[in-house]
Amino acid sequence: MNNKTMRSIDAYAANADAIQMNPIGFVSNEIIEPAYIEWKKTTSQIVLHDRYVDSLDSLVDYSHVMIVFWMHQVCITKERHVPQGKYDVVPEVGMFACRCPHRPNPIACTTVPLLGIDGNVLTVKGLDAVDATPVIDIKPYTPQYDFICDTNDDVKKLICNNVRLPEWIFRLTY
């Protein structure tokens, strides 16, 4: 990127209005405090505002959905972090090189199995969000854009030659 482009980005950012988002619903589960747990075992309900029920039409045809949510309990930002606090196992990395919560904008996106839809309630498994987390958006998992694996071994076997990941990523808990 040239200096002219960098200056225009900086000027735009300095004068940009705040982005306003409104939740479409909230997460309901038994997890009250953020923790490094095996989230894949957690079942959650996403309770949408009634006005979005029609937006769920045909979503049941998908096996997985991507849940975009606001990590509302995050109160600090960092530029660097040791993922999952595993100091002896993984390196400290920049915040954009991990999925840690202490981001400039605490937005998260997790792909999870869709277990069912009942009215305005979606049931999913493996969502790494605590109870009462605001949900910003729901997108269908589409293999043409996304990729799903159950274990680190599956990831290692299935990633193509043009995908690059740091080795330490396989030492984290998912």
N, C-alpha and C positions, 0 to 999 in steps of 0.2 A: 504494500500500500504506500503510495507516495505521500509526501508531506502535505500537499494541498488537500488530499482526501482526509488525512488525519485532522487537519485544522477544521475542515467542515464538519466532521463527526463531533469534535470537541465543542464547536460552536452550537451545533444542533443540541447536544446533550445539555449544555449550559442553559439553553432557552426552552427546552422541552417541558411541556406540562406533565404533571403526574398522570400516570395511567390508573384509571379507576376500573376495578373489577368487582362484580357482585357474585357471591357464591350461588351455585345452582342447587346446592344441597349440603348435607353434612354426613360425616362418617359416624357410624354407631358400632362400637365394639367394647370389649372389656378392658382395653389397654388405656390407662389414664395418663401415665407418664412416658415420655420417649425413652427408649432403651434399645440396646443392641441385643435383640432376641431373635429367635428363629421365626421371622414374620411369616414364612411360607405356611406355617401351621395355623395362623390366625384367620378366623372367619369374621368378616365385617359386612355390615349393611350400609348401603349408601342411600340415604333418605333424601329424595329430591323434592324441591318445591312442587306443589301440584301442577303449576302452570307448565312444567316440563314433561309431563306424562306422555304427551303425543310425540315428543322428541325421541322416546324410547322405541317407537315403532320399528320393528325388524332387527333391533339390536340383539334379540334372543337368538338370531341366526348365527351369531359369532360365538366362538368358544372362549375367547379372551377379549378383554377391554383394557384400554389405557386410561388410568385415572389421573387427572391433573389436579393437584391440591395445593393449598397454601399451608405451610408448616407454621401455624399460628402461635406455637409456644416458643419459637426461636426469637431470642431477644438480643443476640449479639451476632456480629458478622466477623469473619476472619478471612485473611488472604491465604493462609496455609493451614494444613490440618493433617493429623495422622488418622487415616480412616479407621473407624470403630475403636479408636483409642488403643490399637494394637501396636504399641511402641516398639516391641521387640520382634515384630513379625512383618510389618510393612513400613515403607518410608513415609516421611512427611512430604506432602505434595501440595501444589496450589489448589485452591478451592474448586476451580473449574476442572480439575483432573480427578475429582472424586464425587460421590453422591452425598456427601455430608450436608447436614442441614444449615450450617452457619454461613449462608450465602448472602450476597447483596440483596437479592429478592428471594425469599425462602419458598420458591416454587418447586414442587416435586412432581414427578411423573412415574408411575409404576404400572407395568403390564401384569395383569392378574387373570386367572380363570374366572369366567362368569358362571356362577352356579345357578342363578335364576333371577327372574324378574317377577315381582308381584305388585301390580299397581305402580306406585312411585318409588318402590324399594328394590334396589339391586342387591343381590348377595354375591360376594366375591371372596376369594381366599388368597391370602398372601399380601394384602395391602399393608404397607409399612406406615400407617397413619394412626394416630391415637384418636380416642373417642372425641367427638365434637369438632374434628378437623373440617374446615370449609373445603368443599369440592368446587373447583373452578370449571372443569370440563370433563367430558367422557368421550373417548374416541374408540372406534372398533380396532382391534388388532388385525392388521392386514399384512400377510406374509410378504407381499410385494414391497412393503416399506419397512417392516419390522422383522424381528427374529426372536424365537423363544427356545429355551433349553431348560431342562429340569435340574441338571447338575453341572458342576464345573467340568467333569469329565466329558459330558455331552458337548459343552462349549468348545473344549479343546479339540474334540474329534470333528466338529462340524464347521468351525470357522474357516473361511476361505483364506487363501494365501494373501489376499489384499487387505485383510483385517489385521490390525496391529493392536495388541493389548500388553500392558506391563505384566510381567510374571507375578508380581505381588497381588494382583487382582484375584488370583485363585486362592489366596490365603484368607479372604474375608468370608464372613458368615452371611448367607442369604436365606 
